[in-house]
Amino acid sequence: METSKLRNKFVFFIIFAGIITLLLVIFEFVEPPLKDYVSTLFGTTGGQMGVTAAILLDQVFRILKIVLWMSLIVSIIRFINQLIFSHALGSNSYEISSLLRNVFSIILYIVSFFVIFNSQYPGVDLAALFTTSTILGVIIGLALQDTLGNLFSGLAIQADQPFQIGDVIRIAAQGEGVVENVSWRGVQIRTFQNKLVVISNSVLGKEVVEVAPRDNLNARIVFFNTLYANSPAKTIQIVREVVRQVENVSQKIRPVVRVRNLGDNGLDYEVKYWLDDYSKYNDTDALIRQRIWYACQRENIEFAYPTRTLHIETKPQEGVFVETSNDIFERLSSVPIFAPLSDEETQKLAEAALARVFAPGEAIVRQGQKGKSMFVIHRGTVDVQIKEAGATKSLRKLREGDFFGEMGLLTGEPRTATVLAEEETEVLEINNLCLKPIFEENPELVAALSQIVEERRMGFEKLETETEERKIKNKASVFNSIKKFFGLND
């Protein structure tokens, strides 16, 4: 497409230049006989009139030649400008701006005009005319004071190149946005409210400009705080892992979470992270704060409140999931894998289970990750995914009452899939420490659970044609793995 456009412009340039050149050649042949004809025509009626007509005709030809030559020069300069700046250097070149194009063109226009004018009027000294016209110079200087200020400030900015098109810049008195254009007059900035701000170069040259280059890893800092009762080491580890999984957070540099201050109300933290696309920092900051909130809710890390506020009792915030032991008992009783347990054993499991809430799109478990717990979906929906040949494949959706991760709970095997929350999802986490006392009191449960787990695994893998001998062998393998993992004696 670019080659086709260049070809069309080249054809138009050749046609236009050919027409102008033809007219100039015709003038050279027509001018002498036409002058003689006018002189002869008017000379018969009056000598002085013939001279005046000849002089007037000569001036007309001179002016027409200047116009035609300048038209030819303008077309040549524009074609060369287009050829060099737009095609040879690339249309997306950020090093060459429209400012340089304009300066390049203006200089050539002025020089060409002086040369063409002197060729037609060799007796007129344009340089002397402009330098001796003091009053004219003062008037022009005052009229173009702002324009010239913008021009020279633009030249200085272009020479220094503190920012490029696509960079995010912040100007204290003007605002913040993405640079869209740099011209001889000023800079156009697209704000994050989608408004276009034009700042003149003369004003910009006097301001302090903060630049976030688009091809650079620029950092941001997000703040939060917790109570003194919460462990700083645990908090830092949890928040850092959550921030790493947020979209637009660069994977090249690990986020930094550190204690910023020992505040009046609690521990003040700062999260420093680097962005792939700095122009989206507002959305990324908001998403990081959301993920920190969910992580703290799951791990029972409380945010600090002002010490001036008296809290008589702790009330859950609106929208936070709060489950009673009876709700958890009812949910676990309906899970097939816990069917062999008695009501008393299920109640013990319900009291030890942990209710955790995950944000939409957040990973509950990851493929290849070691696990010692399983999860029962209490509210929400999850998507089970695996990676095959570098691509992510969705296996199935799980909803309320479904469970996953049972092999990690019973045998400690690594996770075979990644499970993502599709919406705000609450899961009940049951770890091996909850189940071990039940196994020790009732060893017969191992055989029952191993059979259920093996049947579930066979159902997922679609092994309907498997031999009876193979089924017994797999059941024995799961049975032995459970006993070994929980350290149960024969």
C-alpha positions in Angstrom: 0.0 0.0 0.0 2.8 2.4 0.9 4.6 1.6 -2.4 1.4 2.3 -4.3 0.9 5.7 -2.6 4.5 6.6 -3.4 4.1 5.6 -7.0 0.9 7.7 -7.4 2.6 10.8 -5.8 5.6 10.3 -8.1 3.3 10.2 -11.2 1.5 13.3 -10.0 4.8 15.1 -9.4 6.1 14.2 -12.9 2.9 15.5 -14.6 2.8 18.7 -12.6 6.5 19.4 -13.0 6.2 18.6 -16.7 3.4 21.1 -17.2 5.3 23.9 -15.3 8.5 23.2 -17.3 6.5 23.2 -20.6 5.0 26.6 -19.7 8.4 28.0 -18.9 9.8 26.8 -22.2 6.8 28.2 -24.1 7.4 31.6 -22.4 11.0 31.6 -23.6 9.8 31.2 -27.2 6.7 33.4 -27.0 8.1 36.3 -25.0 10.4 38.0 -27.6 8.0 38.0 -30.6 5.1 39.0 -28.3 7.1 42.0 -27.0 8.1 43.0 -30.6 4.4 42.7 -31.7 3.2 44.9 -28.8 5.9 47.5 -29.4 5.1 47.6 -33.1 1.4 47.8 -32.5 1.5 50.6 -30.0 4.4 52.2 -31.8 2.3 53.1 -34.8 -0.1 55.1 -32.6 2.4 56.6 -30.2 6.0 56.0 -29.3 5.8 56.5 -25.6 2.7 54.3 -25.3 4.6 51.5 -27.1 7.4 51.7 -24.6 5.1 51.6 -21.7 3.2 48.6 -23.1 6.5 46.8 -23.7 7.7 47.5 -20.1 4.3 46.4 -18.6 4.4 43.2 -20.7 7.9 42.5 -19.5 6.9 42.8 -15.9 4.0 40.5 -16.4 6.3 37.8 -17.9 8.8 38.3 -15.0 6.1 37.8 -12.4 4.7 34.8 -14.2 8.1 33.2 -14.4 8.7 33.8 -10.6 5.3 32.2 -9.8 5.9 29.2 -12.1 9.5 28.7 -10.8 8.3 28.9 -7.2 5.5 26.4 -8.0 8.0 24.0 -9.4 10.3 24.5 -6.4 7.5 23.9 -4.0 6.4 20.7 -5.7 10.1 19.4 -5.8 10.6 20.2 -2.1 7.3 18.6 -1.0 8.1 15.4 -3.0 11.6 15.2 -1.6 10.2 15.9 1.9 7.6 13.1 1.5 10.2 10.7 0.1 12.8 11.3 2.8 10.8 11.8 5.9 7.8 9.6 5.4 9.2 6.7 3.4 12.9 6.4 3.6 12.9 7.0 7.4 9.5 5.3 8.0 6.1 6.8 8.9 6.5 5.8 12.6 9.9 7.5 13.1 9.9 9.3 16.4 13.3 10.9 15.8 12.2 13.0 12.9 9.3 15.2 13.8 7.1 17.6 11.7 9.1 20.5 13.2 12.2 19.5 11.3 10.2 19.1 8.1 8.7 22.6 8.4 12.1 24.2 9.1 13.7 22.3 6.3 11.0 23.4 3.9 10.9 27.0 5.0 14.7 27.4 4.6 14.6 26.0 1.1 11.6 28.2 0.1 13.4 31.4 1.2 16.6 30.5 -0.5 14.8 29.5 -3.7 12.8 32.7 -3.7 15.9 34.9 -3.3 17.6 33.1 -6.2 14.6 33.2 -8.5 13.8 36.8 -7.7 17.4 37.9 -8.4 17.4 36.0 -11.7 14.4 38.1 -12.9 15.4 41.4 -11.1 19.2 41.4 -10.9 19.2 45.1 -10.1 17.1 44.8 -7.0 19.0 43.9 -3.7 16.5 42.1 -1.5 19.0 41.7 1.4 19.6 45.5 1.5 15.9 46.2 1.2 15.2 44.1 4.3 18.2 45.2 6.4 17.6 48.9 5.8 13.9 48.8 6.6 14.3 49.4 10.3 10.7 50.3 11.0 9.5 47.3 9.0 11.8 45.0 10.9 10.6 46.4 14.3 7.0 45.9 13.3 7.6 42.3 12.0 9.6 41.5 15.1 6.9 42.6 17.5 4.2 40.9 15.5 6.1 37.6 15.4 7.4 37.7 18.9 5.4 34.7 20.2 5.7 32.8 16.9 9.5 33.1 16.9 9.6 32.2 20.6 7.6 29.0 19.9 9.8 28.3 16.8 13.2 28.6 18.6 11.9 26.8 21.7 10.7 24.0 19.5 14.1 23.8 17.9 15.7 23.6 21.3 13.2 20.8 22.4 13.9 18.9 19.1 17.6 19.1 19.6 17.5 17.9 23.2 14.6 15.4 22.6 13.5 15.0 26.2 10.4 13.1 25.1 9.0 11.3 22.1 5.6 10.7 20.6 3.9 8.0 22.7 5.7 8.9 26.0 3.6 9.9 29.1 4.6 13.3 30.4 3.4 15.3 33.5 3.6 19.1 33.6 2.9 20.6 37.0 0.8 23.5 35.8 -0.8 21.8 32.7 -1.6 18.2 33.5 -0.6 14.7 32.4 -1.1 12.6 29.3 0.4 10.9 26.2 2.4 12.9 23.7 0.5 12.8 20.3 2.3 15.4 18.2 5.3 17.8 18.3 5.2 20.8 15.9 6.9 24.1 15.5 4.1 25.8 17.5 3.7 23.4 20.4 3.1 19.9 21.8 -0.2 18.1 21.8 -1.0 15.9 24.8 -3.9 13.4 25.1 -5.0 13.4 28.7 -6.3 10.3 30.5 -9.8 12.0 30.3 -9.4 11.8 26.5 -9.0 15.5 26.2 -6.5 17.1 23.9 -4.2 19.7 25.5 -2.0 21.9 23.3 1.0 23.6 25.1 3.1 26.2 23.2 6.8 25.5 23.0 7.7 28.8 24.7 5.6 27.9 27.7 6.8 24.3 27.7 10.5 25.4 27.7 9.9 27.1 31.1 8.2 24.2 32.8 9.5 21.2 34.7 8.5 18.1 32.7 8.3 14.6 34.2 8.8 12.0 31.4 7.9 8.3 31.4 9.3 6.9 28.2 7.1 4.4 26.5 10.0 2.0 25.8 11.2 2.1 29.4 10.2 0.0 32.5 8.6 2.8 34.6 7.8 2.1 38.2 4.7 2.9 40.3 4.2 2.8 44.1 0.9 1.7 45.8 0.4 2.1 49.6 -1.6 0.1 52.1 -1.4 -0.6 55.9 -2.1 -3.4 58.3 -2.4 -3.9 62.1 0.8 -4.4 64.2 -0.5 -7.9 65.1 0.0 -9.1 61.5 3.4 -10.6 60.6 5.4 -8.3 58.2 7.2 -11.2 56.6 4.0 -13.1 55.9 2.3 -9.9 54.6 5.2 -9.0 52.3 5.3 -12.6 50.8 1.6 -12.8 50.2 1.2 -9.3 48.6 4.3 -9.7 46.4 3.0 -12.9 45.0 -0.4 -11.4 44.3 1.1 -8.3 42.6 3.2 -10.4 40.3 0.1 -12.0 38.8 -1.6 -8.7 37.9 -1.9 -7.9 34.2 0.5 -5.1 32.9 2.9 -5.8 35.8 6.3 -6.5 34.2 7.7 -10.0 34.8 11.3 -8.7 34.1 11.6 -7.1 37.6 10.2 -8.6 40.7 7.8 -6.3 42.6 9.1 -4.9 45.9 7.0 -4.8 49.0 8.5 -3.2 52.1 7.6 -1.5 55.4 7.5 2.2 54.7 6.8 3.4 58.2 5.8 2.4 61.7 2.6 4.5 61.7 0.4 5.6 64.5 -2.3 3.1 63.5 -0.3 0.2 62.2 2.4 -0.8 59.7 2.5 1.3 56.6 3.6 -0.6 53.4 4.6 0.4 49.9 4.4 -1.8 46.8 6.8 -0.8 44.1 6.2 -2.5 40.7 7.1 -1.9 37.1 4.7 -1.6 34.2 4.8 -2.9 30.6 2.5 0.0 29.5 2.8 3.1 31.7 -0.2 4.8 30.0 -2.5 2.2 31.8 -1.1 2.9 35.3 -4.5 4.1 36.7 -6.2 0.8 35.9 -3.2 -1.2 37.1 -3.1 0.6 40.4 -6.8 0.0 41.0 -6.4 -3.7 40.1 -3.5 -4.1 42.5 -5.4 -2.6 45.4 -8.3 -4.9 44.7 -6.0 -8.0 44.7 -4.4 -6.9 47.9 -7.8 -6.6 49.6 -8.8 -10.1 48.5 -5.4 -11.6 49.6 -5.7 -9.9 53.0 -9.2 -11.2 53.5 -8.1 -14.8 52.7 -5.2 -14.7 55.0 -7.0 -12.9 57.9 -4.7 -9.8 57.6 -6.6 -6.8 58.9 -6.2 -3.3 57.7 -5.3 -0.6 60.2 -8.0 1.8 61.4 -7.3 5.3 62.8 -6.6 5.0 66.6 -9.1 7.9 67.2 -11.9 5.6 66.2 -13.3 3.2 68.9 -14.3 -0.2 67.7 -16.6 -2.0 70.2 -17.0 -5.0 68.0 -15.6 -6.1 64.6 -18.3 -6.2 62.0 -17.7 -7.6 58.5 -17.8 -5.1 55.7 -20.7 -5.3 53.3 -20.2 -7.9 50.6 -17.7 -10.0 52.5 -18.5 -13.7 52.7 -19.1 -14.9 56.3 -19.9 -18.6 56.8 -21.0 -20.4 59.9 -19.8 -23.8 60.8 -23.2 -25.2 60.0 -23.1 -23.8 56.4 -19.7 -25.4 55.9 -20.9 -28.7 57.4 -23.9 -28.8 55.0 -21.7 -28.1 52.0 -19.1 -30.8 52.9 -21.8 -33.3 53.6 -22.9 -33.0 50.0 -19.4 -33.6 48.5 -19.1 -37.2 47.2 -15.5 -37.7 48.3 -16.5 -37.2 52.0 -19.5 -39.5 51.8 -17.7 -42.3 53.8 -17.2 -39.9 56.7 -19.6 -39.9 59.6 -21.5 -36.8 60.7 -19.1 -36.3 63.6 -16.0 -36.6 61.3 -17.6 -34.3 58.8 -18.2 -31.7 61.6 -14.6 -31.9 62.6 -13.6 -31.3 59.0 -16.0 -28.3 58.7 -14.5 -26.7 61.9 -11.0 -27.0 60.5 -11.8 -25.9 56.9 -10.8 -22.4 55.8 -13.1 -20.2 53.8 -11.2 -18.2 51.2 -12.4 -15.6 48.6 -10.7 -15.0 45.2 -11.1 -12.2 42.8 -12.4 -12.6 39.2 -9.5 -13.9 37.1 -7.3 -14.8 40.1 -5.6 -18.2 40.2 -6.6 -20.5 43.0 -4.0 -23.1 42.2 -1.4 -23.3 39.4 -0.3 -26.2 37.3 2.9 -27.9 38.6 2.5 -26.2 42.0 2.9 -28.5 45.1 -0.2 -28.9 47.1 -1.3 -30.4 50.4 -5.0 -29.3 50.3 -8.1 -29.6 48.3 -10.9 -27.0 47.6 -14.7 -27.2 47.6 -16.5 -24.4 45.7 -19.0 -22.8 48.1 -20.0 -19.9 45.9 -19.0 -18.9 42.4 -17.5 -20.5 39.3 -14.0 -21.6 38.3 -12.3 -22.5 35.0 -9.9 -25.5 34.9 -7.1 -25.0 32.4 -3.9 -26.8 31.3 -1.0 -25.8 29.2 -0.2 -28.0 26.1 2.6 -27.1 23.7 2.8 -23.6 25.1 -1.0 -22.9 24.6 -3.6 -22.7 27.4 -6.6 -25.0 27.0 -9.8 -24.9 29.0 -10.9 -28.3 30.2 -14.2 -27.7 32.1 -16.1 -25.3 34.4 -16.8 -26.1 38.0 -19.6 -24.6 40.1 -21.0 -24.6 43.6 -20.6 -28.0 45.2 -17.8 -29.2 42.9 -14.4 -29.8 44.3 -10.8 -30.0 42.9 -7.2 -30.7 44.2 -8.1 -33.9 46.0 -4.9 -35.6 44.9 -2.8 -32.8 46.5 -4.7 -33.3 49.7 -4.5 -37.1 49.8 -1.1 -37.8 48.1 0.7 -34.5 47.9 1.0 -34.7 44.2 1.7 -31.5 42.2 -1.3 -29.7 40.7 -2.1 -31.1 37.2 -4.1 -28.0 36.1 -4.5 -24.3 36.8 -7.8 -23.2 38.3 -9.0 -19.6 37.8 -11.9 -17.9 39.5 -14.3 -16.7 36.8 -16.2 -14.4 39.2 -15.9 -13.5 42.8 -15.6 -17.1 44.2 -15.5 -18.5 47.8 -13.9 -21.9 48.3 -13.5 -24.1 51.3 -9.8 -25.1 51.7 -9.1 -28.4 53.5 -5.5 -29.3 54.2 -3.9 -32.6 55.1 -3.6 -31.5 58.8 -7.4 -31.5 59.1 -7.7 -35.0 57.7 -4.8 -36.7 59.4 -6.5 -37.0 62.9 -9.6 -38.5 61.2 -7.5 -41.1 59.3 -5.7 -42.0 62.5 -9.0 -42.6 64.4 -10.6 -44.5 61.5 -8.0 -46.2 59.2 -10.8 -47.9 57.2 -11.6 -44.5 55.6 -8.3 -44.7 53.6 -9.6 -47.6 51.5 -13.0 -46.0 50.9 -11.5 -42.6 49.9 -8.9 -44.2 47.6 -11.7 -46.0 45.7 -13.7 -42.8 45.2 -10.6 -40.9 44.1 -9.6 -43.6 41.6 -13.1 -43.7 40.2 -13.1 -39.9 39.8 -9.7 -39.9 38.1 -10.8 -42.7 35.7 -13.9 -40.7 34.8 -11.8 -37.7 33.9 -9.3 -39.7 31.9 -12.1 -41.7 30.2 -10.6 -45.1 30.8 -13.8 -47.2 30.3 -11.9 -50.0 28.5 -9.4 -50.5 31.3 -9.0 -54.1 32.5 -10.2 -55.1 35.9 -6.6 -56.1 36.8 -5.4 -52.6 35.9 -8.2 -51.0 38.0 -7.2 -53.0 41.1 -3.6 -52.0 40.6 -4.4 -48.3 40.3 -6.6 -48.5 43.4 -3.8 -50.1 45.3 -1.4 -47.4 44.1 -3.7 -44.6 45.3 -4.2 -46.4 48.6 -0.5 -46.8 49.2 0.2 -43.2 48.3 -2.4 -41.9 50.8 -1.0 -44.1 53.6 2.6 -43.0 52.8 1.7 -39.3 52.6 -0.2 -39.3 55.9 2.4 -41.6 57.6 -0.1 -44.2 58.5 1.1 -47.7 59.6 -0.2 -50.9 58.0 
